[in-house]
Amino acid sequence: MSLLDISGVSKRYGQQAALDGIDLSVPARSRTAIVGPSGSGKTTLLRIIAGFESPDSGSVTLDGQVLADGPLIAPAHRRGIGYVPQDGALFPHLDVAENIGFGLERGDAARNDRIAELMDMVELDRAMLTRRPHELSGGQQQRVALARALARKPALMLLDEPFSALDAGLREAVRKSVARVLQQAGITAILVTHDQAEALSFADQVAVLRQGRLAQVGTPHALYWQPKDRDTALFLGDATVLHAELSEGFATCALGRIPAETAARTGRVSVMLRPEQIRLSPATPGQEQAGACHGEVEDIEFGGSLCAITVAVEANGARERILVHASSLDLPAPGTRVRLDVIGKAHILVR
Ligand SMILES: Nc1ncnc2c1ncn2[C@@H]1O[C@H](COP(=O)(O)OP(=O)(O)OP(=O)(O)O)[C@@H](O)[C@H]1O
């Protein structure tokens, strides 16, 4: 059952269409990530859900209650929605306890217990309650911001790039712990990010925004392996996109005749292969003549545990570049000839 329903939401700033006919359902207790390039409308959509902006048209419904119907909107503070902004936006002059307890009744005898409980939830040492925000690390500040947003037990939590200011290692740890806290508290969450890896690992549902429109919505797995178009394919990870001729369930392309995901289509299409679908092995001249796909290692990008290798393949007089991921333990040298074998099936792009 969906907790949040967004229907036909559009928003313009002067001549600029920030959002154009957005339809999105967010299931209760799920985590949805909204991803898209800079300027695609992510923040505008989040601000409309939070009640900081009104849509020009369309509606927003939370748990059956209409929060926005065109420009008629319920005020932000009456929505039961938590919001964690990019920089945490803690009050610098208040200590951690007062930041977390900001929205809690002052006279309530259980206030301190609730603050301590929230500290435990976000895995912060209670000894930090008397510190000011500038005495905390970036990751700790984001946990305080989350605790403050959790204090009023929101039905829905909005996270606006809350991990972007953290360095890579910390970012992953904070992201995992935030996901765990939200899951344990049974809170539905929407995360806005421009980081595809973050979206794919955090969410149950990913919505890709492009130029104010939803390009595709689905599970991380479906979006990664079955993107509708080239832009979505490349936005969500490395990929090779090739022209192909489809027939009898095979795609004939620069990689040879490889299995396609459907036998129902024929004709010219574009196919996508993820780098982990291609296995490299040393070239042997006999195999090369026997028609196995071969190419020349053009470039290697060392990436620690996973390296990106670009292999140039000649096909029908054209030179195609195939992206392959490999372990750093057995990297071929640039300029060597290698054999390429495809694992799995080629995905056919709709556009
Ligand atoms: N207050 C505003 N006044 C005028 N134009 C705006 C305003 N807010 C956003 N826009 C425009 O609307 C479009 C969508 O902006 P938005 O901030 O929602 O994008 P975004 O995907 O969150 O981008 P980023 O990742 O860079 O934060 C952009 O073209 C932006 O310039």
The ligand as a Tripos MOL2 file, in Angstrom:
@<TRIPOS>MOLECULE
LIG
   31    33     1     0     0
SMALL
NO_CHARGES

@<TRIPOS>ATOM
      1 N1         13.6180   29.4090   -6.7010 N.pl3     1 LIG1
      2 C1         13.8960   29.2030   -7.9910 C.ar      1 LIG1
      3 N2         13.7750   30.1980   -8.9000 N.ar      1 LIG1
      4 C2         14.0280   29.9870  -10.2050 C.ar      1 LIG1
      5 N3         14.4130   28.7940  -10.7250 N.ar      1 LIG1
      6 C3         14.5570   27.7640   -9.8720 C.ar      1 LIG1
      7 C4         14.3150   27.9260   -8.4580 C.ar      1 LIG1
      8 N4         14.5300   26.7200   -7.8650 N.ar      1 LIG1
      9 C5         14.9060   25.8680   -8.8560 C.ar      1 LIG1
     10 N5         14.9190   26.4890  -10.0610 N.ar      1 LIG1
     11 C6         15.2300   25.8760  -11.3560 C.3       1 LIG1
     12 O1         14.4370   24.6980  -11.4860 O.3       1 LIG1
     13 C7         15.2080   23.6230  -12.0340 C.3       1 LIG1
     14 C8         15.2180   22.4460  -11.0580 C.3       1 LIG1
     15 O2         15.9820   22.8340   -9.9050 O.3       1 LIG1
     16 P1         16.2390   21.8490   -8.6700 P.3       1 LIG1
     17 O3         16.9710   22.6300   -7.6340 O.co2     1 LIG1
     18 O4         14.9580   21.2020   -8.2730 O.co2     1 LIG1
     19 O5         17.2080   20.7610   -9.3320 O.3       1 LIG1
     20 P2         18.0900   19.6390   -8.6350 P.3       1 LIG1
     21 O6         17.8810   18.3940   -9.4520 O.co2     1 LIG1
     22 O7         17.7610   19.5470   -7.1900 O.co2     1 LIG1
     23 O8         19.5480   20.2010   -8.8630 O.3       1 LIG1
     24 P3         20.8920   20.0360   -7.9650 P.3       1 LIG1
     25 O9         21.2690   18.5730   -8.0290 O.co2     1 LIG1
     26 O10        21.8790   20.8980   -8.6900 O.co2     1 LIG1
     27 O11        20.5570   20.5080   -6.5790 O.co2     1 LIG1
     28 C9         16.5860   24.1890  -12.3250 C.3       1 LIG1
     29 O12        16.6340   24.5630  -13.6840 O.3       1 LIG1
     30 C10        16.6760   25.4110  -11.4240 C.3       1 LIG1
     31 O13        17.5150   26.3910  -11.9860 O.3       1 LIG1
@<TRIPOS>BOND
     1     1     2 1
     2     2     3 ar
     3     2     7 ar
     4     3     4 ar
     5     4     5 ar
     6     5     6 ar
     7     6     7 ar
     8     6    10 ar
     9     7     8 ar
    10     8     9 ar
    11     9    10 ar
    12    10    11 1
    13    11    12 1
    14    11    30 1
    15    12    13 1
    16    13    14 1
    17    13    28 1
    18    14    15 1
    19    15    16 1
    20    16    17 2
    21    16    18 1
    22    16    19 1
    23    19    20 1
    24    20    21 2
    25    20    22 1
    26    20    23 1
    27    23    24 1
    28    24    25 2
    29    24    26 1
    30    24    27 1
    31    28    29 1
    32    28    30 1
    33    30    31 1
@<TRIPOS>SUBSTRUCTURE
     1 LIG1         1 GROUP 0 **** ****
